Amino acid sequence: MAKTLELQFLNTEGKTVKINIDSPIEPVDTAALNTVMDTIVSANIFFSTGGDFVSKKGARIVERNVADVELS
């Protein structure tokens, strides 16, 4: 199972933009996560097609199962 920490932000157009971090350390330190996300917004270092990141929306752990199918 592959796990990803998905950081969600709102951009200037009000659309959701995401930053994904592979193999996050669990449990997630919510205080550190809030600080990092606030820093990303205030530093204005990322840009999306809908404009700058303007606020935090949320964060979540996404778990994905992948099974290869053998072709004959």
C-alpha positions in Angstrom: 0.0 0.0 0.0 1.3 3.4 -1.0 0.5 6.3 1.3 0.6 10.0 0.5 0.1 13.1 2.6 -2.0 15.4 0.5 -1.9 19.2 1.4 -4.8 21.1 0.1 -4.9 24.8 -0.5 -7.2 27.3 -2.2 -5.8 29.5 -4.9 -6.8 33.0 -6.1 -9.8 31.6 -8.1 -11.1 29.7 -5.1 -10.1 26.3 -6.6 -8.4 23.5 -4.7 -4.7 22.8 -5.4 -2.7 20.0 -3.9 0.8 19.2 -2.9 1.5 15.5 -2.4 4.2 14.1 -0.1 5.1 10.4 -0.5 5.6 8.1 2.5 4.7 10.5 5.3 5.8 9.9 8.8 2.8 8.7 10.9 1.2 9.8 13.0 1.2 13.2 11.4 2.3 16.1 13.7 -0.7 18.4 13.2 1.0 21.4 14.8 4.1 21.1 12.5 1.8 20.5 9.5 -0.2 23.7 10.3 3.1 25.7 10.6 4.4 24.4 7.3 1.1 25.0 5.4 1.0 28.6 6.9 4.6 29.1 5.8 3.8 27.9 2.2 0.9 30.4 2.0 2.7 33.4 3.5 6.0 32.8 1.5 4.0 32.8 -1.7 6.4 30.3 -3.3 3.9 28.3 -5.3 1.8 29.3 -8.2 -1.0 27.4 -9.9 -2.9 28.0 -13.1 -5.6 29.6 -11.0 -3.2 32.0 -9.2 -1.3 32.1 -6.0 -2.1 29.9 -3.0 -4.2 32.1 -0.7 -5.3 29.8 2.2 -5.2 26.3 3.7 -8.1 24.0 2.9 -7.1 20.8 4.6 -4.8 17.8 4.7 -5.3 14.1 4.5 -3.6 10.7 4.2 -4.4 9.0 1.0 -3.8 5.2 0.8 -3.7 3.4 -2.5 -3.6 -0.3 -3.4 -2.1 -1.4 -6.7 -2.3 -4.9 -8.0 -0.5 -5.8 -11.3 -2.5 -7.9 -13.8 -0.4 -10.4 -15.7 -1.1 -10.3 -19.4 -0.9 -13.4 -21.5 
